[in-house]
Amino acid sequence: MFPKKTYLRYVVVHFFDEDEVEAAPSLWIEWCDGVLYCYWPHSSASIMAKKYAAPDKNLWSKHAVRVLSETDSYAMARYRARKAQDTSNVEESDANESRKITLPHRFRDKDDQPDLRKRRAPLCKCKTVY
């Protein structure tokens, strides 16, 4: 009755030959003789990846790769590709960048709170003249 939804999947791949990390559609990945390959266009790769273009296996170059991560959005794949330049564990590093959680003032100990009543002395002791 309803058309079947197709979910776009993007992967973060590490190219062995060039030692680079990029985001690519999962459609560009292929198993061949027990090795994982990625077809890569010669120009405008990021535009074709965003559009989830089908690979032209005759014109595009074929590279041996390793998949580091999978995601549903191209933006997240690009983010993880940038992160993967520093670390190979990109999925866990997303969660480690959360904000610091602090307790509300009413639950803090009295010793932890600075005394707000202590004020700094004025820098100059001038008399006000009216």
Backbone hydrogen bonds in HBPLUS format (Angstrom, degrees):
<---DONOR---> <-ACCEPTOR-->    atom                        ^
c    i                          cat <-CA-CA->   ^        H-A-AA   ^      H-
h    n   atom  resd res      DA  || num        DHA   H-A  angle D-A-AA Bond
n    s   type  num  typ     dist DA aas  dist angle  dist       angle   num
A0026-SER N   A0009-ARG O   2.93 MM  17  5.61 166.3  1.95 145.5 142.4     1
A0010-TYR N   A0071-THR O   2.84 MM  61  5.39 176.0  1.84 165.3 165.7     2
A0071-THR N   A0010-TYR O   2.87 MM  61  5.39 151.8  1.95 157.9 161.6     3
A0011-VAL N   A0024-ALA O   2.76 MM  13  5.45 171.9  1.76 170.4 171.3     4
A0024-ALA N   A0011-VAL O   2.87 MM  13  5.45 162.6  1.90 160.2 166.0     5
A0012-VAL N   A0069-SER O   2.88 MM  57  5.09 158.4  1.93 139.3 142.3     6
A0068-LEU N   A0012-VAL O   2.71 MM  56  5.42 172.0  1.72 166.0 168.5     7
A0013-VAL N   A0022-GLU O   2.86 MM   9  5.57 159.4  1.90 168.1 171.9     8
A0022-GLU N   A0013-VAL O   3.00 MM   9  5.57 157.3  2.05 155.7 162.7     9
A0014-HIS N   A0066-ARG O   2.81 MM  52  5.14 157.3  1.86 147.7 155.5    10
A0066-ARG N   A0014-HIS O   2.99 MM  52  5.14 135.8  2.20 131.0 144.4    11
A0015-PHE N   A0020-GLU O   2.80 MM   5  5.34 158.4  1.85 160.7 166.4    12
A0019-ASP N   A0015-PHE O   2.90 MM   4  5.37 127.8  2.18 136.0 148.6    13
A0016-PHE N   A0064-ALA O   3.24 MM  48  6.13 165.1  2.26 150.2 154.7    14
A0028-TRP N   A0025-PRO O   3.07 MM   3  5.70 160.9  2.10 116.6 121.7    15
A0029-ILE N   A0026-SER O   3.21 MM   3  5.40 163.5  2.24 106.9 112.0    16
A0039-TYR N   A0028-TRP O   2.96 MM  11  5.28 161.6  1.99 147.0 150.6    17
A0030-GLU N   A0037-TYR O   2.81 MM   7  5.22 156.9  1.87 151.1 153.9    18
A0037-TYR N   A0030-GLU O   2.76 MM   7  5.22 169.7  1.77 157.5 161.1    19
A0032-CYS N   A0035-VAL O   2.92 MM   3  5.40 161.4  1.95 153.9 160.1    20
A0035-VAL N   A0032-CYS O   3.08 MM   3  5.40 159.2  2.12 111.7 118.3    21
A0065-VAL N   A0036-LEU O   2.94 MM  29  5.79 167.7  1.96 148.2 150.8    22
A0038-CYS N   A0063-HIS O   2.79 MM  25  5.32 149.9  1.88 149.1 159.4    23
A0063-HIS N   A0038-CYS O   3.00 MM  25  5.32 163.1  2.03 140.3 145.5    24
A0040-TRP N   A0061-SER O   2.80 MM  21  5.33 158.5  1.84 155.6 162.6    25
A0061-SER N   A0040-TRP O   3.04 MM  21  5.33 140.4  2.21 161.9 149.8    26
A0048-MET N   A0044-SER O   3.24 MM   4  6.44 162.1  2.27 146.0 151.0    27
A0049-ALA N   A0045-ALA O   2.86 MM   4  6.00 147.8  1.96 146.2 155.8    28
A0050-LYS N   A0046-SER O   3.00 MM   4  6.17 157.8  2.05 144.4 149.3    29
A0051-LYS N   A0047-ILE O   3.14 MM   4  6.35 153.7  2.21 143.7 150.5    30
A0053-ALA N   A0048-MET O   3.02 MM   5  5.31 176.0  2.02 158.1 159.4    31
A0052-TYR N   A0049-ALA O   3.08 MM   3  4.93 152.5  2.16  98.5 107.0    32
A0059-LEU N   A0056-ASP O   3.17 MM   3  5.63 129.2  2.44 109.4 121.0    33
A0060-TRP N   A0056-ASP O   2.92 MM   4  5.79 170.5  1.93 172.8 174.9    34
A0077-ALA N   A0073-SER O   3.15 MM   4  6.38 151.4  2.24 138.7 146.9    35
A0078-ARG N   A0074-TYR O   2.91 MM   4  6.18 153.9  1.98 150.4 156.7    36
A0079-TYR N   A0075-ALA O   2.96 MM   4  6.21 155.1  2.03 144.4 151.6    37
A0080-ARG N   A0076-MET O   2.87 MM   4  6.09 162.6  1.90 149.7 154.1    38
A0081-ALA N   A0077-ALA O   2.88 MM   4  6.04 141.9  2.03 139.3 150.3    39
A0082-ARG N   A0078-ARG O   3.04 MM   4  6.33 152.6  2.12 146.7 152.5    40
A0083-LYS N   A0079-TYR O   3.03 MM   4  6.35 154.4  2.10 145.4 153.0    41
A0084-ALA N   A0080-ARG O   2.81 MM   4  5.94 142.9  1.94 140.7 150.9    42
A0085-GLN N   A0082-ARG O   3.32 MM   3  5.53 153.3  2.40 100.8 108.4    43
A0086-ASP N   A0083-LYS O   3.06 MM   3  5.74 155.2  2.13 115.8 122.3    44
A0087-THR N   A0083-LYS O   3.16 MM   4  6.42 155.8  2.22 144.6 152.1    45
A0107-PHE N   A0104-PRO O   3.05 MM   3  5.65 154.4  2.11 117.4 124.8    46
A0108-ARG N   A0105-HIS O   3.30 MM   3  5.34 156.6  2.36 103.2 110.0    47
A0112-ASP N   A0109-ASP O   3.27 MM   3  5.42 135.0  2.48  98.3 109.3    48
